[in-house]
């Protein structure tokens, strides 16, 4: 199996070199590629990515910032692996956890795996950030009669073909809710494994806001009420 690690990047000149180094240093149980999408960065990110010297790394550039969802769509379109996982370049997630996500797939226990964050005083951005995440996750569980622990997690590992079939259209952070809503609508329940996490603060460049939470709730409601299209009909 080949794993495509998809890294959307926007204005991360202070972290992207370390993000690449950490991702490539992991002892993966399978072949990997690292597909990096520079989503219209205006700082020194592009120059740093241009110095990447590893055959496993491919860099694709958006001329203008289009949002995380759009960057992931570009990365998926260019992915050559059978499976994919998203890894942000902000160093909040530890790529050393990726093999733990692969384990249930490699031994046949799961097809879709989510990394479940455990929030603590040393790892959470703020009280309201955690409560917002829990509110969105709870809403998904109520709407789809499921029980997942962390909808907004970046670590979503699934087959590339499955992601493409979901036809995710959200251009920003709403893609997290859209992916999960469409999976749950198909009655695909993610297998969850605990992962480590350290949130950065707003002064460090954290981009998600309360508006993204409201959008996530709207997207979940849309996916829950969307009319089911029968096979062969459009």
N, CA and C of each residue as an Amber inpcrd file, in Angstrom:
protein
   702
   0.8390000  -1.1950000   0.0000000   0.0000000   0.0000000   0.0000000
   0.8730000   1.2430000   0.0000000   0.4420000   2.2570000  -0.7450000
   1.1320000   3.5350000  -0.7440000   0.2350000   4.5710000  -0.0930000
   0.7940000   5.3510000   0.8180000   0.0500000   6.3700000   1.5410000
   0.4310000   7.7480000   1.0180000  -0.5690000   8.5290000   0.6470000
  -0.3510000   9.9200000   0.2570000  -0.6320000  10.8110000   1.4590000
   0.4020000  11.5020000   1.9290000   0.2450000  12.4600000   3.0180000
   0.0360000  13.8210000   2.3840000  -1.1130000  14.4280000   2.6440000
  -1.5060000  15.6680000   1.9840000  -1.3240000  16.8410000   2.9490000
  -0.4980000  17.8040000   2.5490000  -0.1760000  18.9180000   3.4350000
  -0.5620000  20.2530000   2.7870000  -1.6800000  20.8490000   3.2270000
  -2.0280000  22.1900000   2.7630000  -1.2050000  23.2200000   3.5350000
  -0.6630000  24.2060000   2.8450000   0.2170000  25.1850000   3.4940000
  -0.1860000  26.5930000   3.0820000  -0.3090000  27.4760000   4.0670000
  -0.5850000  28.8920000   3.7780000   0.1400000  29.7520000   4.8010000
   1.1110000  30.5040000   4.3410000   1.8710000  31.4350000   5.1830000
   2.4250000  30.7510000   6.4370000   3.2250000  29.7320000   6.2360000
   3.8000000  28.9710000   7.3550000   5.3320000  28.9700000   7.2890000
   5.9390000  30.1130000   6.9610000   7.3900000  30.1510000   6.8030000
   8.1380000  29.7840000   8.0840000   7.5240000  30.0070000   9.2390000
   8.1980000  29.6980000  10.5050000   8.1240000  28.2210000  10.8720000
   7.2290000  27.4600000  10.2030000   7.0030000  26.0790000  10.6250000
   7.1320000  25.0350000   9.5210000   7.0120000  25.4590000   8.2730000
   6.8940000  24.4640000   7.2080000   8.1480000  23.6050000   7.0590000
   9.3290000  24.1570000   7.2970000  10.5530000  23.3470000   7.1810000
  10.5480000  22.2390000   8.2260000  10.1610000  22.5790000   9.4600000
  10.0810000  21.5650000  10.5170000   8.9720000  20.5720000  10.2280000
   7.8520000  21.0530000   9.6590000   6.7340000  20.1620000   9.3360000
   7.1660000  19.1120000   8.3200000   7.8990000  19.5200000   7.2990000
   8.3940000  18.5690000   6.3060000   9.3770000  17.5910000   6.9360000
  10.2990000  18.1150000   7.7140000  11.3170000  17.2780000   8.3500000
  10.6840000  16.2210000   9.2400000   9.7160000  16.6350000  10.0590000
   9.0560000  15.6980000  10.9680000   8.2720000  14.6410000  10.2020000
   7.5670000  15.0550000   9.1540000   6.7560000  14.1050000   8.3880000
   7.6200000  13.0640000   7.6920000   8.7730000  13.4730000   7.2080000
   9.6380000  12.5640000   6.4570000  10.4900000  11.6890000   7.3680000
  10.5950000  12.0550000   8.6440000  11.4390000  11.3040000   9.5790000
  10.7310000  10.1050000  10.1930000   9.4330000   9.9780000   9.9770000
   8.6570000   8.8870000  10.5790000   8.9980000   7.5550000   9.9050000
   9.0350000   6.5030000  10.7100000   9.2540000   5.1520000  10.1900000
   7.8900000   4.5580000   9.8180000   7.4700000   4.7740000   8.5860000
   6.1550000   4.3230000   8.1410000   6.1850000   2.8320000   7.7870000
   5.0690000   2.1400000   7.9790000   5.0040000   0.7130000   7.6360000
   4.6820000   0.4660000   6.1650000   4.6990000   1.5230000   5.3520000
   4.3830000   1.3840000   3.9330000   5.0650000   2.5130000   3.1710000
   5.0090000   2.4340000   1.8610000   5.5500000   3.4990000   1.0200000
   4.6990000   4.7570000   1.1760000   5.3420000   5.9320000   1.1230000
   4.5970000   7.1840000   1.2620000   5.0340000   8.1920000   0.2060000
   4.1630000   9.1520000  -0.0030000   4.5100000  10.3620000  -0.7450000
   3.9410000  11.5340000   0.0530000   4.5980000  12.6760000  -0.0330000
   4.1430000  13.8740000   0.6650000   3.7650000  14.9100000  -0.3980000
   2.4600000  15.1290000  -0.5400000   1.9520000  16.0720000  -1.5360000
   1.6360000  17.3820000  -0.8320000   2.4370000  18.3960000  -1.1060000
   2.3080000  19.6930000  -0.4520000   1.6490000  20.6770000  -1.4110000
   0.6120000  21.3560000  -0.9400000  -0.0450000  22.3840000  -1.7500000
   0.1630000  23.7360000  -1.0790000   0.9600000  24.5760000  -1.7190000
   1.1690000  25.9420000  -1.2480000  -0.0230000  26.7730000  -1.7120000
  -0.8970000  27.0860000  -0.7660000  -2.1720000  27.7080000  -1.1020000
  -2.0540000  29.2320000  -1.1720000  -1.2230000  29.7040000  -2.0960000
  -1.0960000  31.1470000  -2.3170000  -0.3780000  31.8880000  -1.2090000
   0.6140000  31.2750000  -0.5860000   1.3510000  31.9370000   0.4950000
   1.9990000  33.2230000   0.0090000   2.0310000  34.2260000   0.9100000
   2.6200000  35.5200000   0.5620000   3.8670000  35.8310000   1.3790000
   4.2970000  34.8840000   2.1960000   5.5260000  35.0840000   2.9660000
   6.6410000  34.2810000   2.3060000   7.5550000  33.7460000   3.0890000
   8.6680000  33.0030000   2.5210000   8.4240000  31.5160000   2.3580000
   7.1730000  31.0840000   2.4980000   6.8480000  29.6580000   2.4200000
   7.2780000  29.0420000   1.0880000   6.9850000  29.7140000  -0.0080000
   7.2850000  29.1650000  -1.3350000   8.7760000  28.9190000  -1.5180000
   9.5970000  29.8460000  -1.0240000  11.0440000  29.6860000  -1.1580000
  11.5350000  28.4910000  -0.3590000  10.9780000  28.3020000   0.8260000
  11.3720000  27.1650000   1.6700000  10.9710000  25.8540000   1.0010000
   9.7630000  25.7990000   0.4720000   9.3090000  24.5860000  -0.2000000
  10.1390000  24.3030000  -1.4440000  10.6040000  25.3500000  -2.0990000
  11.4190000  25.1720000  -3.2890000  12.7590000  24.5220000  -3.0020000
  13.1730000  24.5450000  -1.7260000  14.4470000  23.9300000  -1.3390000
  14.2700000  22.4980000  -0.8460000  13.0420000  21.9890000  -0.8610000
  12.8010000  20.6130000  -0.4060000  13.5520000  19.6370000  -1.3050000
  14.3530000  18.7890000  -0.6890000  15.2180000  17.8780000  -1.4530000
  14.9740000  16.4410000  -1.0050000  13.8390000  15.9150000  -1.4000000
  13.4840000  14.5400000  -1.0660000  12.5660000  14.0350000  -2.1620000
  12.8660000  12.8800000  -2.7210000  12.0970000  12.3590000  -3.8480000
  10.6480000  12.0500000  -3.4760000  10.3590000  11.9470000  -2.1850000
   9.0020000  11.6460000  -1.7490000   8.1140000  12.8870000  -1.7170000
   8.7060000  14.0660000  -1.8800000   7.9720000  15.3250000  -1.7640000
   7.6140000  15.8750000  -3.1420000   6.3400000  16.2540000  -3.3050000
   5.8930000  16.9680000  -4.4970000   5.1710000  18.2290000  -4.0520000
   5.5340000  19.3530000  -4.6400000   4.9510000  20.6370000  -4.2690000
   4.1090000  21.1690000  -5.4200000   2.8780000  21.5460000  -5.0980000
   1.9480000  22.1300000  -6.0660000   1.5650000  23.5110000  -5.5410000
   1.4780000  24.4900000  -6.4180000   1.2480000  25.8650000  -5.9820000
  -0.0610000  26.4260000  -6.5150000  -0.8560000  27.0110000  -5.6030000
  -2.0050000  27.8210000  -5.9900000  -1.5270000  29.2650000  -6.1200000
  -1.9040000  29.9320000  -7.1710000  -1.4990000  31.3240000  -7.3460000
  -2.1970000  32.2410000  -6.3490000  -3.4020000  31.8630000  -5.9390000
  -4.1550000  32.6420000  -4.9570000  -4.6450000  31.7170000  -3.8510000
  -4.7930000  32.2810000  -2.6580000  -5.3070000  31.5040000  -1.5360000
  -6.7490000  31.1010000  -1.7970000  -7.0190000  29.8100000  -1.7000000
  -8.3620000  29.2990000  -1.9940000  -8.9990000  28.6060000  -0.8070000
  -8.2430000  28.3600000   0.2780000  -8.7970000  27.7060000   1.4550000
  -8.3370000  26.2620000   1.5880000  -8.4470000  25.7400000   2.8150000
  -7.9540000  24.3890000   3.0980000  -8.6470000  23.3400000   2.2390000
  -9.9700000  23.4360000   2.1300000 -10.7010000  22.4330000   1.3500000
 -10.2500000  22.3950000  -0.1000000 -10.0150000  23.5810000  -0.6760000
  -9.5600000  23.6510000  -2.0700000  -8.1540000  23.0850000  -2.2080000
  -7.2960000  23.3610000  -1.2110000  -5.9320000  22.8310000  -1.2480000
  -5.9390000  21.3110000  -1.1650000  -6.7980000  20.7610000  -0.3210000
  -6.8870000  19.3040000  -0.2070000  -7.4380000  18.7080000  -1.4980000
  -8.3850000  19.3880000  -2.1220000  -8.9250000  18.8810000  -3.3900000
  -7.8210000  18.7900000  -4.4440000  -6.9650000  19.8140000  -4.5090000
  -5.8410000  19.7850000  -5.4500000  -4.8900000  18.6440000  -5.1150000
  -4.6080000  18.4780000  -3.8210000  -3.7030000  17.4070000  -3.3980000
  -4.2660000  16.0330000  -3.7370000  -5.5630000  15.8380000  -3.5100000
  -6.2080000  14.5560000  -3.8170000  -6.1820000  14.2850000  -5.3170000
  -6.4090000  15.3130000  -6.1050000  -6.3850000  15.1570000  -7.5620000
  -5.0130000  14.6880000  -8.0490000  -3.9720000  15.0280000  -7.2910000
  -2.6030000  14.6810000  -7.6850000  -2.0300000  13.5070000  -6.9000000
  -2.7930000  12.9580000  -5.9680000  -2.2940000  11.8610000  -5.1360000
  -2.1340000  10.5830000  -5.9530000  -1.0590000   9.8610000  -5.6840000
  -0.7840000   8.6070000  -6.3830000  -0.9220000   7.3900000  -5.4730000
  -1.2270000   7.6100000  -4.1880000  -1.3650000   6.5060000  -3.2510000
  -2.7600000   5.9230000  -3.2480000  -2.8870000   4.7510000  -2.6190000
  -4.2070000   4.1330000  -2.4510000  -4.9450000   4.7390000  -1.2670000
  -4.2010000   5.1690000  -0.2660000  -4.7830000   5.7880000   0.9300000
  -4.2290000   7.1960000   1.0780000  -4.9400000   8.0200000   1.8330000
  -4.5160000   9.3900000   2.0820000  -4.7500000   9.7570000   3.5370000
  -3.9620000  10.6960000   4.0230000  -4.1870000  11.2960000   5.3290000
  -3.7720000  12.7530000   5.2230000  -4.4840000  13.6100000   5.9200000
  -4.1890000  15.0350000   5.8930000  -3.2790000  15.3750000   7.0710000
  -2.2560000  16.1790000   6.8090000  -1.3400000  16.6300000   7.8510000
  -1.0960000  18.1150000   7.6560000  -1.6230000  18.9360000   8.5530000
  -1.4010000  20.3730000   8.4640000   0.0640000  20.7050000   8.7440000
   0.4900000  21.8590000   8.2820000   1.8880000  22.2700000   8.4360000
   2.1170000  23.1250000   9.6790000   1.1230000  23.1900000  10.5780000
   1.2240000  24.0970000  11.7200000   1.8330000  23.4640000  12.9680000
   2.2570000  22.2080000  12.8740000   2.9240000  21.4820000  13.9670000
   2.0070000  21.1940000  15.1490000   0.6970000  21.3350000  14.9750000
  -0.2250000  20.9780000  16.0550000  -0.3570000  19.4540000  16.1870000
  -0.1860000  18.7580000  15.0750000  -0.3010000  17.2980000  15.0660000
   1.0770000  16.6670000  14.9150000   1.2400000  15.4990000  15.5050000
   2.5120000  14.7890000  15.4600000   2.4470000  13.6870000  14.3990000
   3.2390000  13.7910000  13.3280000   3.1940000  12.7510000  12.2910000
   3.6230000  11.3760000  12.7940000   4.2600000  11.3220000  13.9630000
   4.6030000  10.0230000  14.5480000   3.3550000   9.2190000  14.8830000
   2.1900000   9.8830000  14.9230000   0.9320000   9.1830000  15.2000000
   0.3420000   8.5250000  13.9450000   0.8200000   8.8850000  12.7720000
   0.2300000   8.3540000  11.5440000   0.3100000   6.8280000  11.4580000
   1.4360000   6.1940000  11.8430000   1.4400000   4.7190000  11.8290000
   0.3400000   4.1090000  12.6980000  -0.0530000   4.7910000  13.7820000
  -1.1490000   4.2850000  14.6200000  -2.4690000   4.3120000  13.8640000
  -2.6450000   5.2940000  12.9850000  -3.8490000   5.3490000  12.1660000
  -3.8330000   4.2520000  11.1070000  -2.6400000   3.8990000  10.6480000
  -2.5160000   2.8670000   9.6170000  -2.7690000   1.4600000  10.1530000
  -2.4750000   1.2280000  11.4140000  -2.5660000  -0.1220000  11.9790000
  -3.9230000  -0.7850000  11.7390000  -5.0640000  -0.1110000  12.0600000
  -6.3640000  -0.7740000  11.8540000  -6.6580000  -1.0770000  10.3880000
  -6.0600000  -0.3100000   9.4720000  -6.2600000  -0.5540000   8.0510000
  -5.4210000  -1.7420000   7.5990000  -4.1660000  -1.7650000   8.0060000
  -3.2600000  -2.8160000   7.5660000  -3.6440000  -4.1900000   8.0980000
  -4.2950000  -4.2230000   9.2690000  -4.7080000  -5.5340000   9.7920000
  -6.1760000  -5.8470000   9.5090000  -6.8170000  -5.0200000   8.6680000
  -8.1570000  -5.3380000   8.1950000  -9.3030000  -4.9720000   9.1020000
  -9.0530000  -4.1720000  10.1430000 -10.1320000  -3.8200000  11.0650000
 -10.9410000  -2.6140000  10.6130000 -10.3930000  -1.8050000   9.7320000
 -11.0680000  -0.5590000   9.3700000 -10.6850000  -0.1170000   7.9720000
 -11.5440000   0.7410000   7.4080000 -11.2630000   1.3790000   6.1210000
 -11.0150000   2.8690000   6.3110000 -11.7360000   3.4830000   7.2400000
 -11.6000000   4.9050000   7.5510000 -11.1860000   5.0430000   9.0050000
 -10.1470000   5.8250000   9.2630000  -9.6350000   5.9890000  10.6230000
  -9.4700000   7.4720000  10.9330000  -9.9880000   7.8950000  12.0980000
  -9.8180000   9.2660000  12.5710000  -8.8860000   9.2750000  13.7770000
  -8.0690000  10.2990000  13.8660000  -7.2710000  10.5170000  15.0620000
  -8.0650000  11.3410000  16.0510000  -8.2920000  10.8040000  17.2520000
  -9.1180000  11.4630000  18.2700000  -8.2240000  12.2110000  19.2510000
  -8.3650000  13.5340000  19.2760000  -7.5480000  14.3630000  20.1610000
  -8.0770000  14.3350000  21.5960000  -7.1690000  14.3100000  22.5420000
  -7.5310000  14.4480000  23.9510000  -7.1230000  15.8500000  24.3840000
  -8.0970000  16.7040000  24.6250000  -7.8010000  18.0860000  24.9930000
  -7.4720000  18.1850000  26.4740000  -6.4150000  18.9090000  26.7830000
  -6.0370000  19.1740000  28.1670000  -5.6020000  20.6160000  28.3010000
  -5.3060000  21.0480000  29.5030000  -4.9410000  22.4450000  29.7190000
  -3.6740000  22.8280000  28.9750000  -2.8090000  21.8560000  28.7230000
  -1.5500000  22.1330000  28.0290000  -1.6870000  22.0290000  26.5140000
  -2.8130000  21.5050000  26.0350000  -2.9380000  21.2350000  24.5990000
  -4.0670000  21.9880000  23.9160000  -5.0190000  22.5250000  24.6610000
  -6.1750000  23.1810000  24.0570000  -5.8930000  24.6580000  23.8140000
  -6.3980000  25.1730000  22.7030000  -6.2240000  26.5930000  22.3800000
  -6.9940000  27.4630000  23.3630000  -8.2420000  27.1000000  23.6310000
  -9.0630000  27.8580000  24.5800000 -10.2700000  27.0210000  24.9670000
 -10.9430000  27.4410000  26.0230000 -12.1650000  26.7690000  26.4580000
 -13.1970000  26.7670000  25.3380000 -13.3870000  27.9300000  24.6930000
 -14.4270000  28.0460000  23.6850000 -14.0800000  27.2600000  22.4280000
 -12.7960000  27.1300000  22.1390000 -12.3910000  26.3120000  20.9950000
 -12.7760000  24.8530000  21.2260000 -12.4990000  24.3490000  22.4230000
 -12.8310000  22.9610000  22.7410000 -14.3410000  22.7610000  22.7720000
 -15.0620000  23.7060000  23.3990000 -16.5210000  23.5840000  23.4610000
 -17.1450000  23.6520000  22.0700000 -16.5830000  24.4960000  21.2130000
 -17.0920000  24.5790000  19.8460000 -16.8880000  23.2760000  19.1050000
 -15.7070000  22.6680000  19.2740000 -15.4310000  21.3820000  18.6450000
 -16.3890000  20.3070000  19.1520000 -16.6170000  20.3140000  20.4570000
 -17.5310000  19.3230000  21.0340000 -18.9690000  19.5520000  20.5590000
 -19.3670000  20.8220000  20.4020000 -20.7280000  21.1260000  19.9520000
 -20.9370000  20.6260000  18.5230000 -19.9710000  20.8680000  17.6480000
 -20.0940000  20.4190000  16.2580000 -20.1070000  18.8910000  16.1980000
 -19.2340000  18.2610000  16.9750000 -19.1790000  16.8020000  16.9870000
 -20.4790000  16.2150000  17.5300000 -21.0120000  16.8080000  18.6010000
 -22.2780000  16.3340000  19.1740000 -23.4150000  16.4910000  18.1730000
 -23.4310000  17.6110000  17.4560000 -24.4720000  17.8320000  16.4580000
 -24.4340000  16.7450000  15.3990000 -23.2430000  16.3780000  14.9510000
 -23.1180000  15.3100000  13.9530000 -23.6300000  13.9920000  14.5050000
 -23.2990000  13.7020000  15.7610000 -23.7390000  12.4520000  16.3690000
 -25.2630000  12.3880000  16.4890000 -25.8820000  13.5110000  16.8350000
 -27.3410000  13.5540000  16.9550000 -27.9950000  13.4060000  15.5760000
 -27.4900000  14.1570000  14.6130000 -28.0930000  14.1390000  13.2760000
 -27.9930000  12.7800000  12.6030000 -26.8590000  12.0970000  12.8000000
 -26.6140000  10.8480000  12.0830000 -26.6780000   9.6110000  12.9870000
 -27.1080000   9.8140000  14.2480000 -27.2100000   8.7120000  15.2020000
 -25.9020000   7.9120000  15.2610000 -24.8210000   8.6470000  15.4480000
 -23.4960000   8.0350000  15.5050000 -22.8450000   8.3980000  16.8360000
 -21.6260000   7.9390000  17.0220000 -20.8880000   8.3520000  18.2190000
 -19.4080000   8.4440000  17.8830000 -19.0380000   9.5760000  17.2890000
 -17.6330000   9.8420000  17.0300000 -17.1440000  10.8510000  18.0640000
 -15.8490000  10.8610000  18.2900000 -15.3130000  11.6900000  19.3650000
 -14.7250000  13.0120000  18.9270000 -14.3550000  13.1430000  17.6350000
 -13.6440000  14.3520000  17.2190000 -13.8290000  14.5790000  15.7230000
 -14.8970000  15.2790000  15.3680000 -15.2010000  15.5170000  13.9580000
 -14.1580000  16.3950000  13.2900000 -13.6780000  17.4120000  13.9890000
 -12.8050000  18.4080000  13.3770000 -11.3380000  17.9930000  13.3110000
 -11.0260000  16.7680000  13.7060000  -9.6390000  16.3420000  13.6520000
  -9.0690000  16.4540000  12.2450000  -7.8260000  16.8850000  12.1500000
  -7.1450000  16.9390000  10.8510000  -6.8110000  15.5350000  10.3700000
  -6.4890000  14.6320000  11.2970000  -6.0640000  13.2800000  10.9460000
  -7.2470000  12.4170000  10.5360000  -7.5520000  12.4480000   9.2450000
  -8.5810000  11.5970000   8.6640000  -7.8900000  10.7250000   7.6190000
  -7.8350000   9.4300000   7.8520000  -7.1730000   8.5040000   6.9420000
  -8.2350000   7.6590000   6.2500000  -8.2220000   7.6590000   4.9240000
  -9.2260000   6.9120000   4.1630000  -8.7130000   6.6620000   2.7500000
  -9.3540000   5.7610000   2.0070000  -8.9250000   5.5080000   0.6300000
  -9.0580000   6.7590000  -0.2390000  -8.0980000   6.9870000  -1.0960000
  -8.1510000   8.1340000  -2.0030000  -9.3970000   8.0520000  -2.8760000
  -9.7130000   6.8730000  -3.3680000 -10.8930000   6.7120000  -4.2240000
 -12.1710000   7.0790000  -3.4800000 -12.2490000   6.7440000  -2.1940000
 -13.4290000   7.0800000  -1.4050000 -13.5460000   8.5840000  -1.2540000
 -12.4430000   9.2580000  -0.9430000 -12.4890000  10.7130000  -0.7950000
 -12.9380000  11.3570000  -2.1040000 -12.4060000  10.8880000  -3.2180000
 -12.8000000  11.4570000  -4.5040000 -14.2940000  11.2710000  -4.7550000
 -14.8250000  10.1270000  -4.3350000 -16.2470000   9.8480000  -4.5590000
 -17.1510000  10.7310000  -3.7090000 -16.6160000  11.2890000  -2.6140000
 -17.4170000  12.1610000  -1.7540000 -17.6870000  13.5060000  -2.4210000
 -16.8350000  13.8930000  -3.3650000 -16.9960000  15.1520000  -4.1030000
 -17.1210000  16.3300000  -3.1350000 -16.1060000  16.4880000  -2.2910000
 -16.0960000  17.5510000  -1.2800000 -15.9200000  18.9040000  -1.9630000
 -16.8580000  19.8190000  -1.7110000 -16.8510000  21.1130000  -2.3830000
 -16.4930000  22.2840000  -1.4820000 -16.5200000  22.0950000  -0.1740000
 -16.1940000  23.1840000   0.7420000 -14.7530000  23.6230000   0.5290000
 -14.5480000  24.9220000   0.3640000 -13.2130000  25.4310000   0.0730000
 -12.3940000  25.7240000   1.3290000 -13.0660000  25.9530000   2.4510000
 -12.3600000  26.2930000   3.6760000 -12.3500000  25.1640000   4.6790000
 -12.3960000  25.5330000   5.9750000 -12.3780000  24.5350000   7.0360000
 -13.6530000  23.7020000   7.0750000 -14.6840000  24.1410000   6.3610000
 -15.9280000  23.3750000   6.3220000 -15.7710000  22.0020000   5.7150000
 -14.6470000  21.7710000   5.0500000 -14.4280000  20.4470000   4.4530000
 -14.4040000  19.3480000   5.5090000 -13.9890000  19.6790000   6.7400000
 -13.9610000  18.6690000   7.8010000 -15.3590000  18.1420000   8.0850000
 -16.3270000  19.0730000   8.2030000 -17.7150000  18.6720000   8.4570000
 -18.3200000  17.9820000   7.2480000 -17.9680000  18.4530000   6.0550000
 -18.5350000  17.8550000   4.8410000 -18.0590000  16.4120000   4.6670000
 -16.7840000  16.1750000   4.8880000 -16.2590000  14.8130000   4.7810000
 -16.9830000  13.8910000   5.7540000 -17.0560000  14.3220000   7.0190000
 -17.6720000  13.4730000   8.0380000 -19.1570000  13.2790000   7.7790000
 -19.8570000  14.3580000   7.4070000 -21.2800000  14.2410000   7.1210000
 -21.5570000  13.2710000   5.9850000 -20.7490000  13.3330000   4.9430000
 -20.9660000  12.4400000   3.7970000 -20.6020000  10.9940000   4.1310000
 -19.5970000  10.7980000   4.9600000 -19.2630000   9.4430000   5.3870000
 -20.3880000   8.8500000   6.2420000 -20.8540000   9.6190000   7.2170000
 -21.9100000   9.1310000   8.1020000 -23.2060000   8.9050000   7.3360000
 -23.4590000   9.7270000   6.3420000 -24.6590000   9.5570000   5.5240000
 -24.6140000   8.2330000   4.7710000 -23.4090000   7.7930000   4.4360000
 -23.2360000   6.4890000   3.7840000 -23.1280000   5.3540000   4.7920000
 -23.3150000   5.6890000   6.0570000 -23.2020000   4.7300000   7.1580000
 -21.7840000   4.1660000   7.2810000 -20.8170000   4.9940000   6.9540000
 -19.4130000   4.6450000   7.1720000 -18.9730000   5.2880000   8.4750000
 -18.7280000   4.4870000   9.4870000 -18.3610000   4.9910000  10.8060000
 -16.8410000   4.9180000  10.9660000 -16.1910000   6.0500000  11.1610000
 -14.7350000   6.0390000  11.3110000 -14.2920000   5.2570000  12.5470000
 -13.2220000   4.5310000  12.3900000 -12.5250000   3.8900000  13.5140000
 -11.6440000   4.9740000  14.1200000 -11.6450000   5.1030000  15.4410000
 -10.8890000   6.1840000  16.0730000  -9.7350000   5.6540000  16.9160000
  -8.6140000   6.3520000  16.8300000  -7.4600000   6.0350000  17.6680000
  -6.9990000   7.3240000  18.3520000  -6.5300000   7.2470000  19.5910000
  -6.0800000   8.4580000  20.2950000  -4.7840000   8.9960000  19.6970000
  -4.6920000  10.3080000  19.6090000  -3.4850000  10.9510000  19.0970000
  -3.0860000  12.1000000  20.0140000  -1.8590000  12.5480000  19.8860000
  -1.3850000  13.7020000  20.6440000  -1.7200000  14.9800000  19.8750000
  -1.7450000  16.1020000  20.5980000  -2.1480000  17.3560000  19.9830000
  -1.6570000  18.5160000  20.8310000  -1.1950000  19.5700000  20.1480000
  -0.8300000  20.8030000  20.8470000  -1.2930000  21.9800000  20.0140000
  -2.3430000  22.6470000  20.4770000  -2.8940000  23.7700000  19.7260000
  -1.9900000  24.9880000  19.8440000  -1.8430000  25.7130000  18.7510000
  -1.1360000  26.9830000  18.8090000  -2.1440000  28.0960000  19.0540000
  -1.6720000  29.2550000  19.4550000  -2.5430000  30.3830000  19.7420000
  -2.7490000  31.2780000  18.5390000  -3.6390000  32.2460000  18.6770000
  -3.9290000  33.1640000  17.5870000  -2.6750000  33.9380000  17.1830000
  -1.8500000  34.2940000  18.1860000  -0.6400000  35.0450000  17.8880000
   0.3850000  34.2030000  17.1270000   0.2250000  32.8850000  17.1680000
   1.1130000  31.9840000  16.4360000   0.5840000  31.6600000  15.0400000
  -0.5760000  32.2150000  14.7180000  -1.0970000  32.0370000  13.3690000
  -2.3200000  31.1520000  13.2440000  -2.9670000  30.7940000  14.3690000
  -4.1540000  29.9420000  14.2700000  -5.2380000  30.6710000  13.4840000
  -5.8360000  29.9750000  12.5080000  -6.7210000  30.6420000  11.5580000
  -8.2030000  30.3550000  11.7640000  -8.5600000  29.2350000  12.3640000
  -9.9640000  28.8690000  12.4920000 -10.6680000  29.7960000  13.4860000
 -11.9420000  30.1450000  13.2150000 -12.7070000  31.0460000  14.0790000
 -14.0950000  30.4570000  14.3380000 -14.8810000  31.1820000  15.1470000
 -16.2340000  30.7270000  15.4750000 -17.1060000  30.6360000  14.2290000
 -16.8080000  31.4540000  13.2270000 -17.5900000  31.4120000  11.9860000
 -17.4610000  30.0570000  11.2970000 -16.2900000  29.4390000  11.4380000
 -16.0960000  28.1180000  10.8440000 -16.9590000  27.0790000  11.5580000
 -17.1760000  27.2640000  12.8610000 -18.0530000  26.3650000  13.5990000
 -19.4960000  26.4750000  13.1330000 -19.9470000  27.7000000  12.9160000
 -21.3100000  27.9160000  12.4150000 -21.4600000  27.2930000  11.0270000
 -20.4540000  27.4850000  10.1760000 -20.5000000  26.8910000   8.8420000
 -20.5530000  25.3710000   8.9180000 -19.7840000  24.7840000   9.8590000
 -19.7690000  23.3300000  10.0090000 -21.1550000  22.8100000  10.3630000
 -21.8610000  23.5000000  11.2600000 -23.2150000  23.0830000  11.6370000
 -24.1580000  23.1590000  10.4360000 -24.0270000  24.2080000   9.6390000
 -24.8690000  24.3550000   8.4540000 -24.5950000  23.2320000   7.4520000
 -23.3330000  22.9120000   7.2620000 -22.9690000  21.8510000   6.3150000
 -23.5020000  20.5040000   6.7800000 -23.3990000  20.2280000   8.0820000
 -23.9120000  18.9650000   8.6060000 -25.4130000  18.8600000   8.3800000
 -26.1300000  19.9590000   8.6410000 -27.5740000  19.9550000   8.4140000
 -27.9120000  19.7480000   6.9490000 -27.1350000  20.3670000   6.0800000
 -27.3560000  20.2030000   4.6400000 -27.1590000  18.7580000   4.2010000
 -26.0850000  18.1320000   4.7030000 -25.8040000  16.7560000   4.3100000
 -26.8330000  15.7870000   4.8870000 -27.3240000  16.0930000   6.0760000
 -28.3190000  15.2100000   6.7000000 -29.6470000  15.2400000   5.9570000
 -29.9990000  16.3930000   5.3900000 -31.3060000  16.5240000   4.7450000
 -31.2300000  16.4040000   3.2240000 -30.0210000  16.2360000   2.7040000
 -29.8840000  16.1340000   1.2500000 -30.6490000  14.9250000   0.7230000
 -31.3540000  15.1170000  -0.3800000 -32.1290000  14.0240000  -0.9610000
 -31.2090000  12.9490000  -1.5080000 -31.5160000  11.7120000  -1.1890000
 -30.7080000  10.5840000  -1.6520000 -30.9690000  10.3660000  -3.1450000
 -29.9040000  10.3740000  -3.9370000 -30.0350000  10.1380000  -5.3720000
 -29.8840000   8.6620000  -5.6430000 -30.8560000   8.0510000  -6.3240000
 -30.8020000   6.6350000  -6.6130000 -29.7450000   6.3530000  -7.6700000
 -29.1120000   5.1910000  -7.5940000 -28.0940000   4.8320000  -8.5930000
 -28.6470000   4.9370000 -10.0040000 -27.8590000   5.5340000 -10.8920000
 -28.2760000   5.6490000 -12.2910000 -29.0870000   6.8830000 -12.5850000
 -29.4260000   7.6680000 -11.5380000 -30.2040000   8.8800000 -11.7360000
 -29.3950000  10.0760000 -11.2750000 -29.6600000  11.2370000 -11.8700000
 -28.9880000  12.4710000 -11.5320000 -30.0140000  13.5630000 -11.2690000
